[in-house]
Amino acid sequence: MVAPSRKKLLLIGRSGSGKSSMRSIIFSNYTAFDTHRLGATIDVEHSQLRFLGNVTLNLWDCGGQNSFIENYLTTQRDHIFNLVEVLIYVFDIGSQEVPKDMETFKRCLDNLQEFSPNAKVFVLLHKMDLVRVDRREQVFNATMMTLHAHANEFKFQLTGFATSIWDESLYKAWSAIVCSLMSNISALQSELETFAKVSSVQEVVLFEKTTFLLVAHATSDDMDSSSQADPKRFEKISNIIKSYRQSVSKLRTQLHSISLLSNNCVAVLEPLTSNTIIMTVLPKHSADTNMVISNIKASKTRFEELESKSNDLP
C-alpha cells in the first residue's frame, strides 16, 4: 500500500472574490446556483481532499476579511505560508480596490518566498463573466501584466487563468493546479498515447473520477490535421458530465458509462481505474466500441500501476 502524499494548497483572496464557491463546485459537487447558500469563510477552513486515490490535497481556504488577511501576513505568517506546495490567489476582476489587492498579493509573495520558496503560484482572475465578452482577453492580459510587474522582485513564475463559476473555465484552471502536483503526468501521457495508437482512436482523455478534472489526453495526428477541435472541449465535457452525473444521482442511481453518437464520431466513457474515467473518441465510419472497451479493460492494470506512483515526489 502506497502511503498518502499530502500537498498543502493555500487559497487566498479578498472576501467575496469567490474562493469558497469555486472550491465547492470542484470538490463538493455544488452547482453554480447552489453557491448562493455559502456564507463567508471565517479565518481558515481546512479541507482534506483525495485525488487519484493516494494524493491528499490539504486545502487551506483563507477567509478574506481585512482583519484575517492582516493576521495571515503578520502574526500568523509562519503558520500560514510554511510548507506550501501551491498558492492560489483569487482576484475579483470587478474589485473597486485594485491597488489594495495588488499590495496584498505582493505581501503574500514576500511571505511565500521566505517560508515556501519552491511553491508554485497560480492567479485566478475570477468573475470574468461580469466583463463583456469582447473585452475579456484585453482585461485578462492587462491585469496579468500588472501582476507580473508586482512580482518581478520575486522568483515565482505566475500562471494565470480567467475563471467564472458559470462556465467550464474553473475546470481548466483547477486541472492545471492539481496536475502540477503530480510527478507522473508524463508517464500517464505516454501510456495514453500508446493506448490511442493501439485502439486506433482519434482522441483519448483521462478524467479524475470524483472531480472530473482533466488528468491527461492524447490526440491522433489525423485528428490534428483534419479537425478544428474546440480548445475548450475537455473542460466543457468535465462541466457537462459532472452536471449530468449530479442529475442522475438525484434519481438514486449512479453513472457508470456513456456512449454518444454524433454526425461524425462516437464517444465512449468508461471507468478505467477506481479513481479515473477514460473517454475515447472514434470516427463514426470505423467505430468499433467493443474493441475499445476490451482495450480499456486490458489496460486497467497498467494504469493502476502508474496511478499508484502519481504521488511520488520527484
C-alpha positions as CSV (number, residue, x, y, z in Angstrom):
1,M,0.0,0.0,0.0
2,V,1.4,3.4,-1.0
3,A,1.3,6.0,1.8
4,P,-0.8,9.0,1.0
5,S,1.0,12.1,-0.1
6,R,-0.2,15.4,1.5
7,K,0.0,18.6,-0.6
8,K,-0.7,21.9,1.0
9,L,-2.7,24.3,-1.2
10,L,-3.2,27.9,0.1
11,L,-6.3,29.6,-1.3
12,I,-6.2,33.3,-0.7
13,G,-8.2,36.4,-1.9
14,R,-10.3,39.2,-0.7
15,S,-13.7,38.5,0.9
16,G,-16.3,37.9,-1.8
17,S,-13.8,37.1,-4.5
18,G,-15.4,33.6,-5.0
19,K,-12.8,31.3,-3.4
20,S,-15.3,29.1,-1.5
21,S,-17.7,28.9,-4.4
22,M,-15.1,27.5,-6.8
23,R,-13.9,25.1,-4.2
24,S,-17.4,23.8,-3.6
25,I,-18.1,23.4,-7.3
26,I,-14.9,21.5,-8.0
27,F,-14.7,19.3,-4.8
28,S,-18.1,19.2,-3.2
29,N,-20.4,18.8,-6.3
30,Y,-22.1,22.1,-5.9
31,T,-23.7,23.8,-8.9
32,A,-23.2,27.4,-9.6
33,F,-26.7,28.1,-8.4
34,D,-26.0,26.2,-5.1
35,T,-23.2,28.5,-4.1
36,H,-25.6,31.3,-3.0
37,R,-26.1,29.2,0.1
38,L,-22.4,29.6,1.2
39,G,-21.6,32.0,3.9
40,A,-18.3,34.0,4.4
41,T,-15.3,31.9,5.4
42,I,-14.2,32.6,8.9
43,D,-10.5,32.5,9.5
44,V,-9.1,29.4,7.8
45,E,-11.2,26.4,6.6
46,H,-9.3,23.2,6.2
47,S,-10.3,20.5,3.7
48,Q,-8.6,17.1,3.2
49,L,-9.4,16.2,-0.4
50,R,-8.4,12.9,-2.1
51,F,-7.3,13.0,-5.7
52,L,-6.3,9.9,-7.7
53,G,-6.6,7.8,-4.5
54,N,-3.3,8.4,-2.8
55,V,-2.8,12.2,-3.2
56,T,-4.4,14.2,-0.4
57,L,-4.9,17.9,-1.2
58,N,-4.6,19.8,2.1
59,L,-6.6,22.8,1.0
60,W,-6.5,25.9,3.3
61,D,-9.3,28.3,2.3
62,C,-8.4,31.5,4.0
63,G,-11.2,34.0,4.9
64,G,-10.7,37.3,3.0
65,Q,-11.9,39.8,5.5
66,N,-9.3,42.6,6.1
67,S,-8.6,41.6,9.7
68,F,-8.0,38.0,8.8
69,I,-5.7,38.8,5.9
70,E,-3.7,41.2,8.1
71,N,-3.2,38.4,10.6
72,Y,-2.1,35.9,7.9
73,L,0.5,38.4,6.7
74,T,1.9,39.3,10.2
75,T,1.3,37.3,13.4
76,Q,0.3,34.0,11.6
77,R,2.6,34.2,8.6
78,D,5.0,31.4,9.7
79,H,2.0,29.1,10.1
80,I,0.0,30.1,7.0
81,F,2.9,30.3,4.5
82,N,5.0,27.4,5.7
83,L,5.3,24.2,3.6
84,V,3.0,25.5,0.9
85,E,3.1,23.5,-2.4
86,V,0.8,25.8,-4.3
87,L,-0.5,29.3,-3.7
88,I,-3.8,30.0,-5.4
89,Y,-4.5,33.8,-5.3
90,V,-8.0,34.8,-6.4
91,F,-8.7,38.3,-7.7
92,D,-12.3,39.6,-8.1
93,I,-12.0,41.1,-11.6
94,G,-14.7,43.6,-10.6
95,S,-12.9,44.8,-7.5
96,Q,-13.0,48.5,-6.6
97,E,-9.8,48.3,-4.6
98,V,-7.3,47.1,-7.2
99,P,-4.3,48.9,-5.6
100,K,-5.0,47.3,-2.3
101,D,-5.5,43.9,-3.9
102,M,-2.1,44.2,-5.7
103,E,-0.3,45.2,-2.5
104,T,-1.9,42.3,-0.6
105,F,-0.7,39.9,-3.4
106,K,2.8,41.3,-3.2
107,R,2.9,40.8,0.5
108,C,1.7,37.2,0.1
109,L,4.6,36.6,-2.4
110,D,7.0,38.1,0.1
111,N,5.9,35.7,2.9
112,L,5.8,32.8,0.5
113,Q,9.4,33.5,-0.7
114,E,10.5,33.4,2.9
115,F,8.7,30.2,4.1
116,S,8.0,28.2,0.9
117,P,10.4,29.4,-1.8
118,N,9.7,26.4,-4.0
119,A,5.9,26.8,-4.1
120,K,4.0,27.2,-7.4
121,V,1.9,30.3,-7.8
122,F,-1.5,30.3,-9.7
123,V,-3.5,33.5,-10.2
124,L,-7.2,33.2,-10.9
125,L,-8.9,36.3,-12.3
126,H,-12.4,35.4,-11.2
127,K,-15.9,36.5,-12.1
128,M,-14.8,37.1,-15.7
129,D,-18.5,36.6,-16.7
130,L,-19.0,40.2,-15.4
131,V,-16.7,41.5,-18.2
132,R,-18.1,42.0,-21.7
133,V,-17.1,39.1,-23.9
134,D,-15.2,41.2,-26.4
135,R,-13.1,42.8,-23.7
136,R,-12.2,39.7,-21.6
137,E,-8.9,38.9,-23.3
138,Q,-7.8,42.5,-23.1
139,V,-8.7,42.8,-19.4
140,F,-7.0,39.5,-18.6
141,N,-3.8,40.4,-20.4
142,A,-3.7,43.9,-18.8
143,T,-4.3,42.6,-15.3
144,M,-1.7,39.8,-15.7
145,M,0.9,42.4,-16.9
146,T,0.3,44.4,-13.8
147,L,0.6,41.3,-11.6
148,H,3.9,40.3,-13.3
149,A,5.2,43.8,-12.7
150,H,4.4,43.5,-9.0
151,A,6.0,40.0,-8.8
152,N,9.2,41.0,-10.6
153,E,11.3,41.2,-7.4
154,F,10.3,37.6,-6.5
155,K,11.5,34.4,-8.2
156,F,8.0,32.9,-8.7
157,Q,6.6,32.1,-12.1
158,L,3.0,33.2,-12.2
159,T,0.4,31.1,-14.1
160,G,-2.9,32.9,-14.7
161,F,-6.4,31.8,-15.6
162,A,-9.6,33.7,-16.3
163,T,-12.4,32.0,-14.4
164,S,-16.1,32.0,-13.7
165,I,-18.4,29.7,-11.9
166,W,-20.8,29.9,-14.8
167,D,-18.7,28.1,-17.4
168,E,-16.1,25.5,-17.9
169,S,-13.1,27.8,-17.1
170,L,-12.9,26.6,-13.5
171,Y,-12.1,23.0,-14.7
172,K,-9.3,24.2,-16.8
173,A,-7.7,26.2,-14.0
174,W,-8.1,23.5,-11.3
175,S,-7.0,20.7,-13.6
176,A,-3.7,22.6,-14.2
177,I,-3.3,23.3,-10.4
178,V,-3.9,19.7,-9.3
179,C,-1.8,18.1,-12.1
180,S,1.1,20.4,-11.2
181,L,1.4,18.4,-8.0
182,M,1.7,15.0,-9.7
183,S,5.1,13.8,-10.7
184,N,4.0,11.1,-13.0
185,I,1.9,13.1,-15.5
186,S,4.4,12.4,-18.4
187,A,4.1,8.7,-17.9
188,L,0.3,8.8,-17.9
189,Q,0.5,10.9,-21.0
190,S,2.8,8.4,-22.7
191,E,0.6,5.5,-21.8
192,L,-2.5,7.3,-23.2
193,E,-0.6,7.9,-26.5
194,T,0.2,4.2,-26.7
195,F,-3.4,3.3,-26.0
196,A,-4.7,5.7,-28.7
197,K,-2.4,4.1,-31.3
198,V,-3.3,0.5,-30.4
199,S,-7.0,1.3,-30.3
200,S,-7.0,3.4,-33.5
201,V,-9.0,6.2,-31.8
202,Q,-9.0,9.9,-32.7
203,E,-8.6,11.0,-29.1
204,V,-8.4,9.6,-25.6
205,V,-8.9,11.6,-22.4
206,L,-8.4,10.7,-18.8
207,F,-10.5,12.3,-16.0
208,E,-10.3,12.0,-12.3
209,K,-13.5,10.2,-11.2
210,T,-14.8,12.4,-8.4
211,T,-14.0,15.9,-9.6
212,F,-13.9,15.1,-13.3
213,L,-10.8,17.2,-13.6
214,L,-8.7,16.5,-16.7
215,V,-5.6,14.4,-15.9
216,A,-4.1,13.8,-19.4
217,H,-5.1,13.4,-23.0
218,A,-3.7,12.2,-26.3
219,T,-4.9,13.2,-29.8
220,S,-4.1,11.3,-33.0
221,D,-2.2,13.1,-35.8
222,D,-5.1,12.5,-38.1
223,M,-7.4,14.5,-35.9
224,D,-4.9,17.3,-35.6
225,S,-4.7,17.8,-39.3
226,S,-8.3,17.2,-40.3
227,S,-10.3,18.7,-37.4
228,Q,-10.7,22.1,-36.0
229,A,-11.3,20.9,-32.4
230,D,-12.7,23.2,-29.8
231,P,-9.7,24.0,-27.5
232,K,-12.1,24.1,-24.5
233,R,-13.6,20.7,-25.3
234,F,-12.1,18.9,-22.3
235,E,-13.3,21.4,-19.7
236,K,-16.7,21.6,-21.4
237,I,-17.0,17.8,-21.1
238,S,-16.0,18.0,-17.4
239,N,-18.7,20.5,-16.8
240,I,-21.4,18.7,-18.7
241,I,-20.7,15.2,-17.4
242,K,-20.4,16.3,-13.8
243,S,-23.7,18.2,-14.1
244,Y,-25.3,15.2,-15.7
245,R,-24.0,12.9,-13.0
246,Q,-25.5,15.2,-10.4
247,S,-28.9,14.9,-12.1
248,V,-28.6,11.1,-12.3
249,S,-27.7,10.9,-8.6
250,K,-31.0,12.7,-7.7
251,L,-32.7,9.6,-9.2
252,R,-30.8,7.5,-6.7
253,T,-28.7,5.8,-9.3
254,Q,-25.1,6.0,-10.4
255,L,-23.5,6.9,-13.7
256,H,-21.2,4.1,-14.9
257,S,-20.6,4.5,-18.6
258,I,-21.9,6.6,-21.6
259,S,-21.8,6.1,-25.3
260,L,-22.6,9.2,-27.5
261,L,-23.2,9.2,-31.3
262,S,-22.8,12.4,-33.4
263,N,-22.8,13.1,-37.1
264,N,-19.0,12.4,-37.4
265,C,-17.8,10.5,-34.3
266,V,-18.6,8.2,-31.5
267,A,-17.5,8.9,-27.9
268,V,-17.3,6.3,-25.2
269,L,-16.8,7.0,-21.4
270,E,-15.9,4.0,-19.3
271,P,-14.4,3.5,-15.8
272,L,-10.6,2.8,-16.1
273,T,-9.3,2.5,-12.6
274,S,-11.0,3.0,-9.3
275,N,-10.1,6.7,-9.5
276,T,-10.3,7.5,-13.2
277,I,-12.7,7.7,-16.1
278,I,-11.5,7.3,-19.7
279,M,-13.1,8.8,-22.7
280,T,-12.3,7.7,-26.3
281,V,-13.4,9.3,-29.5
282,L,-13.7,7.3,-32.7
283,P,-14.5,8.1,-36.3
284,K,-18.2,7.2,-36.9
285,H,-17.4,5.2,-40.1
286,S,-14.9,2.9,-38.4
287,A,-16.2,2.8,-34.8
288,D,-15.7,-0.5,-33.0
289,T,-16.7,0.3,-29.5
290,N,-16.5,-3.3,-28.3
291,M,-12.8,-3.4,-29.3
292,V,-12.1,-0.2,-27.5
293,I,-13.9,-1.3,-24.3
294,S,-11.9,-4.6,-24.4
295,N,-8.7,-2.5,-24.7
296,I,-9.8,-0.3,-21.7
297,K,-10.2,-3.4,-19.6
298,A,-6.9,-4.8,-20.7
299,S,-5.1,-1.5,-19.9
300,K,-6.6,-1.3,-16.4
301,T,-3.7,-2.9,-14.5
302,R,-1.0,-0.8,-16.2
303,F,-2.9,2.4,-15.5
304,E,-3.4,1.4,-11.8
305,E,0.3,0.9,-11.5
306,L,1.0,4.3,-12.9
307,E,-1.7,5.9,-10.8
308,S,-0.1,4.5,-7.6
309,K,3.1,6.3,-8.5
310,S,1.3,9.6,-9.2
311,N,2.0,11.0,-5.7
312,D,5.7,10.1,-5.6
313,L,8.0,13.0,-5.1
314,P,10.3,13.8,-8.0
